[in-house]
Amino acid sequence: MTTSSRYALLIGVSEYGDGFELLPGSVRDVEEMQRVLEDLNKGNFQVDTLLNPQRLPMEESIERFFSRRSKDDLLLLYFSGHGALGNDASRELHLSARGTRKEKERLVESSAVAASFLHRQMNISKSKRIIVILDCCFSGKFAFLLKKGEETVDFESLKAQGRVVLASSSSTQVSYQLPGTDEQQRPHLSIYTHYLIEGIEGAIKKGKNEWILVQDLHDYACRKIEIESQTATQPQIIIFDEQGYKLPIAKAPQADPCVEYRQAVDQFFQELDREQEFEGELEPDSFEREYLDIKIETLNISPEKAQEIETEMLLPYKIRAAKRQRYAQAFEKSLKKGYPPNERIRKHLQTIQYDLSLRDEDVKLIEARVIDSYINSDDLIQSYDRNLKKILQDFPKKLKVIIVTGFLSSGKSTLINRIINQKPDLKFAILISEFGYINIDGINDNVVVEDFPYNPCQTRDNSINENSDLIDSVCKILEREVSFDYLIIEASGLADPLPIALQFFGTELQDLTYLESIITVIDSESNLDSFNSEAALRQITYGDIILLNKTDLVGIAKLDLLESEVNNIKEGARIIRSRNAEVLLPFVSNLELDNIYSYSSEFKDGSLSLVNFQSYRPFSVKKFKNFLNNIYPINIYRCIGIMWFEESPKNMFCQ
């Protein structure tokens, strides 16, 4: 690769007119770039410099630089100074000169060099290989000259031949120079230029290529700014075609054990950071520690020197981790004031983000993790349970009704016994049809069992034929001095559950009771022919939950066949398998749904699970209705909760 035609023009502007702060570091930026680019063992460029020019001499120098070259020359133009945006809707980027000024907060455009001028000189130059480095505010705006009219630019898609622009910031970000001076009383370099020079001088890992390419330098500067700097700027690479990535900017340095170890450590830490956010800590007995120890031995450097390099390389990761932790702490405290944050809190969070130099993507990730941890914390879940219990206590009292249906000997009475024995603190009234028989254990002051005549009521033309016997039986229970929590109706083996259920909707019972569920119990030993009866078809069709009982008495193949038959009758049926009617209450009724947290430890096989969901954003009524009507998964058996809809300022209770 030839180096005989490598030319560089370096422009630094530190003095300005009204409205712009001085940038003493810009002149030093040029001096340091000149040092590494002129070095025969590094850049090997023929370098011209231009310090604090007025606009016209600056434009003339740029024009001469691009016009006097041949097609094979490699040209590098570097600018360090203020970038400013024009006053029209396009907000074109301008490079500030010595006399650049503002009047009434507006840029005097004739006092600065428009980026379109630079772009034109690049286009008419004979050289096919051009590198432009813009270390100024809003430098990413240069890309908009190539794709006008678009709000966002895909930098990867910009096309021309063998040309590239390295921008220190995006189209909306400022670039930074550190205030003050270094140990030798010299102005600090700009942050972006500092990392460019650091990369050229050997920090970039040497590969098979003997040259440091533009892509290498850009990647290095981006990574170092992300990890080490005190800013949230995001450098951009604006390519005209793929060849722009491969332009050689400097010779790769000769091998040096300490430099090679530094490069190896840097690359290794990058890999760790890509796998999971690296926080700058290495465990003494870890694989990572062993890997680095072997590298130290291979390169034959002293442990003390290796420790010095590692300490220096780890520090930026630790600082970054500390900043993220500080933001996480602040955000977690803001949640106590409600979510989403109101306008005032969000404004303060943005200030904290700016002070900690965190990028938007950093903040999004931090907030997502904090929210996930917060809403799944034991304290919050228990608080949720307490709040739900309080709402249930304040909810208008109605007698809750469970209908249990199924063929004779399927296990209906056993299921009822399971329910009342799991909740001895509640008062149950149980109605059993005359075709059944009383087989309820532990009848006491909290459990009352009555029978009611079986009188098959029918529905005609969507109207309800009242079953007066059933209504009278329920009314007698409601009129008792004892206030019952639940009414459980055990229907006969031949009963159709729909007419029974309808008694609680279109009659006087509607305002006094709440039908919670219809449970259909099936004996797993049943012959499939029994499914062909009208009674079986209706019991399965109208059951909320199908309890496939006595599963221990048959094989898996039979159970799968029964489930298939049930799904043929009722597509998407919610089926629970049980032995001896053993089932947890929240899956067949709303019992214990207000105590979800205590149930989470009772699931051993993973076949059933309880999910506690909380969101800090409101639901949409329209979308929620669509979910219930069209999307509601068949593997959700019961739900209860406090709903927040964006269309209403009040919370809703759902069960």
N, C-alpha and C positions, 0 to 999 in steps of 0.2 A: 504493500500500500504506500503510495507516494506521499511525501510530506513537503515537497518543494513548493507547493502552491497553497499554503494555508495562511489566510489573512484574517486579522481581527481588528475591529473598531470598538473601543471601550469608551462609553460616555457616562460620566458621573456628574450629577447636578445636586449641589448642597445648598445653594443660595437662591432665594426666590423673591418675588414681589409680595405685595399685600395679600393676606389671606392664606399664606402657606408657612408652615413651620420650617426652620432650618433643618437640614439633614447632614450633619457633619460626617456621618459614617459613609455617605455615598462616594466621596473622594477616596476614602480608604478602601472601599469595595473595589474601585477601579485599580488602585495600586496593587492590591493583593491578587486580583484576577490577572493583571499584567505579569506579575511575578511568576505565577504557575503556567500561564499560557506561553510566555516567552521561553521558559525553561526547555532546553533541547531534549531533556529526558522526560518531559511531561507533555506540554501542549505543542511545542515547536511551531508556534504561530509567529508571523511577522505582525507586530502589534502597533497600532496607533491609538493614542488616547485623546480624549476631548473632555476638559474639565470646565464646568460652569459656563457653557456657551449660551449666547442669546439664541432666539428661535431661528433666525435666518442662517447664521453660520452653522448651526446644528443641522438644518435641512441640507445645506450645501455639502457638508461633510458626509452625510448619509448618502446623498445622490452620487457623489464622487466614488464612495466606497463600493457601491454596487455596480456602477457603470463601467469601471475600468478593469473588469476581471474577465477571464475566459471561462468556457463552459466546464473545465475540469477543476477549477479552483474551489477550495472549500472556504467559505466565508462564515465568520462568526461576528455578529453584532450583539454587544452587551449594553444594557441601559440600567442604571441605578439612580432612582430619584422618585419624585412624586408622580403618581398617575392621577389623572382627573377626568371626569366625565363631562361631555358636552351638554348643552342646554336644551337641545330639541328632544323629540320623543325617542330617537335612536340611542341617545346617551353615548355617543361615540367616545372611545378611549383617546385621551391626549397625553403625550409625554411632555412633562414640564421642562422648560428651559430656565435660564437665569432670570429672565424678566417676566416669567409667567406670574399672573396675578388674578385676583378675584375682585369684582366690584359688586357690592350688595349681595354677597354669598354666591354670585354667579361667575363661572369661569369666563375670563376674557379669552375667547378661543383663538384669536389672532396672536396671542402671546405664547402659545404652546404648539407643539408639533402633533398634528393629527395622526392617529394610527393608520388612517387610510393613505397618508403620504408614504409611510414606511412600507405598507403593503404594496403600493404601486411600484416603488423602487425595487422591491423583491421580484415582482412579476416581470419587469422589463430587463432585469439583469440577465446576462448570458450564462451566469453560473447556475449549474443544476443542483449544487449542494450548498445549502444555506442553513445556518443555525442562528436563531435569534433568541436571546435570553432577556426577558423583561422582569426586572426585580422592582416592581412598583405596585401600588394599589390598583385593584380592578384589572390587572393585566390579562386575566382570562377573557376579558371583553374583546380581545383581539380576534377571537374565533368568530365573532358575529359579523366581521367583515367578509367572511367566507360563506356564511349562511345567514343572510339577512331575513328578517321577518319572523324568525322562530324564537319563542320564549326560552327554550332550552336547546343546548347544542350537544350532540353526540360527538365528542372530540375524536373518537376512534374512526369516524366516517369521513373526515375532511380529506379531500384528495387534491394533490398536485404532485410534482416530481421532486423527490430527494430533498425536501425542505421541512423544517420543523421549528416550532416556537415553544420554548420553555417559559411558562408563566408562573410567577411566585404565588399567585392567588387566583381565586375564581373571579368571575365577572362582577361579583357583589362584595368581595372581601377586601379588606385593607392588608397591606404588608407591613412588616415590623422591622425597626431597628432598635436595638436596646439602648437606653439612655446611658449617659456617663461615658467613662473611659476604662480601658483595661489596665493591667499592672504597669504598662509602659506609658501610661497617660495618652494613649491613642484612642480615637473614637472606636466604638464597637462596630464590627461588621454587621450588615443586615443579616437576619437569621437565615434567609434563603441562600444568600451568597456564601455565608460561613459553611453551610453543609455542602455546597457545590465544590468549594475549594478543598474541604476535608475529604471528599470523595476522590477528587483528582489526585490528591497527594498520597493516596494509598489505602484509604479506608474501605474502598470497594473491593470485594473479593475477586481475585484474579481467576479467570476461567481459561479456556483454551485460547481465546482471542488475546492477542498481544496489545490490544487497544481497549480503552474504556469507551464504550459507546454511549450515545445520547440516552438510550433507554436505561442503561445501567445507572447513569448519573441521576436521571429523573427519579427512578425507583428509590435510590438511596436517599435523596433529599426528602422525598415524600415520607419515607419511613422514619427518618430521624426527626422530622418536624412533628409527625404524629406522636412519637414516643417521648421525645426529649424537650421540645420547645414549650414555652409558656403561652403559646398561641393556639388558635383553632383553625389556622389557615390551611387551605388545601391546594397545593401546587397543581398546575394543569400542564399536560403535554398536548400541543396542537400539531398534529401531523398532516402533511400534505399527501403522503403515501407511505407505504410500509418501509421504504428506503430511509425515511426520516429517522426511524428508530435506530438504524444501523450506522449513522454517521459517526466517524471516529473523532472524539473530542480531545482525548489525551492518551499517552502511552501508559500501559499498566506498569506499576512499579516493580522493581526487582524484588525477589524473594527476601524476606527478613523474618526470622522466627517469631519475634514479638508482634510484627504486623500481621503475619499469617495466623497467629493465635487469636489476635483481636478480631480478624475477619471470621475465623471459625466460630468464635464465641458469639459474634454478632449474628451470623447465619443461624446458629443453633437456637439462640433466643428468639429469633424470628419464627422458626418452626414451632417452638413451644407456644408462641403467642398466637399463631394461626390455629393450632389445635384447640386451645382454650386460653382465655385471657391470662397472660403471664404477669404475675405480680412481683417478680423480682426475688423470689425465694427458691433456693435449691436445698432439698433435703440431703443430709450428709450421706445416707445410705442408699440414695436413689440411683437409678440407671443414668440419669442426667449427670450426676456428680462423677460417676465412674467413667462416662464417656469423656468428660473434660479432663479427668486425671490422666487417661491414656493419651490424649492429645498433648498434654503438657510433657509427658515422658517422650513422646515421639519427636517433638520439636526441640527437646533438650533445653527448655527454659526453666529458670528457677521458680520454685513454688511461690516465693515472695512477689516476683514480677507477675506471675500468673494471677495471684490474688489481687494485685493492684489493678490489672486489666479488668478482671471480673467485677471488682467493686465499682469501677468507673462505668462499666457497661450495664450493671444491674441497677444503678441509681435511678436512671430515667424511668424504668419500669416501676420502681417502688414509688417514685413521686407521682406517676400517673395513677397508680392504684390508690394512693392516698387521696388524690383529688376526686376520684370516682366514689370513694367511700364517703368523703365529706358531702358530696352531692346526694348520695343515697340517704345519708342521715337526715339531711335537710328535707328531702322529698318525703321520707317516711313521717317526719313530724308534720309536714303539710297535710298529710292524709287525715290527721285528726281533726282538721277543719273542714273535711268533706272532699269528695271527689266527684266530678273533675274539679280541679282548682278554679276558683273564681278568677276574674280578670286581675285583681290586685295580687293574689298569690302567684299566679302564673307570671306576672311581670317581675316579681321578686325572684322567682326561680330562674328566669332568663338572665337576670343580673348575676345570680350565683354562677350560672353556667359560664357567663362571660368572664367573671372574675377567676374562675378555675380553668379557663381556656379549654373547655370541653366542646367537642363537636356535637351537632344535632343527633347524629347516629349514636354517639356515646350516651347521650341523655335518654334517647328512646329505649335503648337496651337497659340502662340502669332503672328507669321508671317501670319497665315491664317486669323486671326481676323483683323490685320492691313490692309492686302490687301483688304479684303472684305469691310472694312470701307472706305478705300481710293478710291477704284474704284467706290463706290456708293455715294461719297460725292457730294453735289450740285456743288461745285467749279469745280470738275473734269468732271462732266457730262456737265456743260456749256462749259468748255474748249474743251471737245470732240465735242460738237455741233459747236463751232467756227472753230475748225480745219477741220471738215467735210465740212462746208460751204466754207472754203478757197479752199479745194481740188475740190469741185464742180465748183467753179469759174474758176479754172485753167484747168478743164477738157475740152477736145476738144468739141466745140459747135456743137451739132446736134439738128435738130428739133425733139422734142419728140412727139410721136404719141400715142393716146389712141383711140381704136375702141370701140364704144358702139353699141351693137346689141341687138335684142329682138323684140318680136311681137308688132304690132301696139297697142298703148295705154298702154304699159307696164310701161312707165315712163322714157323712154330714154331721151327725151328733158328736163324733170324735173331734171334728174341727171346731165345733162350738165349744166343746170342753177345753180345747187348747186355747181358744181366745179368752174365755173368762178366767182360766187359771193363770194366764200370763198377766192379767190386769186385775188382781184382787181388790185394788183400791177403787175400781169403778163399779157402778151399779148397772146391772144388765136385766132387761126384761126379755124373755124368750117366748115366742109364740110357735107352737108346733101344730101342724095340721092333724086332723083326727085320724088320718091314715098312718101317722107315725106313732111312735110311742116315746114316753118320757125316759130318756137315758142320759140325763145331765147330772154330772158329779158335783158334789160340794155345794148343793143348794143351801143358801144362807140368807142373811138379811140383805145382801147386795145382789142376790140373784133370785128372780121370780120367774117361774115357768107356767105358762098357760097354754091351753090348746084352743084352736079355733076351727070351726067347721070348714071342710074343703068344699068350696062352691066355685067351680070353674067359671070365671067371668070372661067375657069375650070383648073384643074391640070390633066395632063396625063403623065404617066410613070415618075413621080417625076420631070417633067419639068413644067415651069410656062408659062401659056398663059397670056401674058401681057394685062392689061386693060389700054389701052392708054388714055381713058378719065380720069381715076383716076390719072394716072401718070401726065398727062398734068395739071390737077387741082392742084396737089401738087406742081409741078414745078412752076406754076404761083405764088403760095403763097411764095415759096422760093425766087422768083425773085423780090418780092416787096421790096421797100426801107425799110419798117418796118421789123425788125427782130422779129419773133414770138418765144415765148417760147414753146408753145404747139400747136399741131394740133389735134383736136378731130373730129373723123369721126363718124357720126350717120348713120349707115347702115339701109336699109329698113327692114321692118318686115319679109320679105321673104329671105333676103340675107344670104348667107353662108359666115361666117367671115374668113374662111381659105384662099380663093383666094385673098381677100382684104389684109390680113396680108402678104401673100407671095410677094405682090408687093414691100414690103419694105426690101426684102432680096435678090432677084435674079435680080434686075433691077438697073438702074442708081440711084435709091433712096437709095440704101444700104449705101453709104458713106455719105449721106446727112441727113439721118433721123435715129431715134432710136425708134423701137416699144416697148412701155413701158408696155402696158397691153391691154387685150381684156375683156371687161365687158359685160356679158350677163344679161339683165334685164328681170325678169319674173313677170308677173302679178299674185299675189296670188289668185285672183278670177278666174284664168284660169280653164277650164275644163281639167281634166286629159287626155281626148282624144286628146287634142291639142299636147300633148307630142309625139304622134305617127307620126307626120309629119316629113318629111325629113329635113325641115328647122329647126324645133325645135331640132331635134337630133343633127344636126351639130352645132347649136348655143351653145348648152350646152356642147358638146364634146370639142369645141375649146375655150371655155371661160376660162380665168385665174380665174376670180371671177364671181360667180353666185349671183346676187343681187335679193333676193326674196322680191319684193316690195309690198307695200300696205298691209302689215301684219295686220294693224288695222281693216281691213274690213272682216277678216275671223277668225275662231277659231284656237286654238292651234292644235287640231286634224287635221285640214286641212293642216296647215303648216307642221306638222310632216309628213303627207302623201306626200306632195309635195317634201319635202327634200328627203324622201325615194325614190321617183320616179327619182329625179335628180341623186341620188347616184346609182340607177340601170343603168342609162345611162352612167354616168361617176363616176366610183368608186373613192372615196376620193376627191370629188369635194369640193372646198373652197366656202362655202355658207355664205352669210351675210344677215340677215333679216333687213328690213328697212321700215319705214313709210314715204310716200311721198318722197322717194329717199334720205332721210337724212342719210348720212354716212360720217364718218371722212375720209379725203383725203388719209392718209397714208395706208388705207386698200384696196384701189382700184387703187392706182397709187403711183409713187414715190414722188408726191407732198407732201411737208412738212416732208419728212423723214429726212431732214437735220435740222429739228427743233423739234426733238422728245421731248426734255425736256419740251417745252411749252404745249405739249398735255397731259402730265401725269395727269393733274388735271381735264380733261374733261370727264373722265370715272366715272360714278356714279354707274352703276348696275353690274359692274364686268364681263359683257358678252364679252367685248373686252378689250384687254390690250396692252400696248406698253412696250417692254422690251429693256432696254439698257444694252448690254453685252460688257464687256471688259475683256481681258485676258492678263496676262503678260508673257504668253508662246506662242510660235508660233504654227500655225496649220501645219499639215502634208497634202501635196497636195493629196496624195493617199487616206487618210482617209476622207478628205473633199469631194473629188469626190464621194466616196462611200456614204457619208452622203447625198449629193445632189441627187444621182441616186437611192438610195435604202432606206434611212432612213428618209428623209426630212418630218417632220410631216405635216399632212394636215391642222392643225390648225394654221400654220404660213402663213400669207397672203402676206406680203411684207417684204423685207429686203434691207438694204443698209449699207455699212460700208467700213472701211479700213481694209484690210486683211494682216496679216503677216504670211508668210509661211517659214518654216525652210529651204526649198530648195532655197530660193531667198533672197538676201540682200535688195530688194526693196519692198516697200509696194504696195499692189494691191487694186484697187477700185472695189467693188462689188455692183451691184444693180440688 
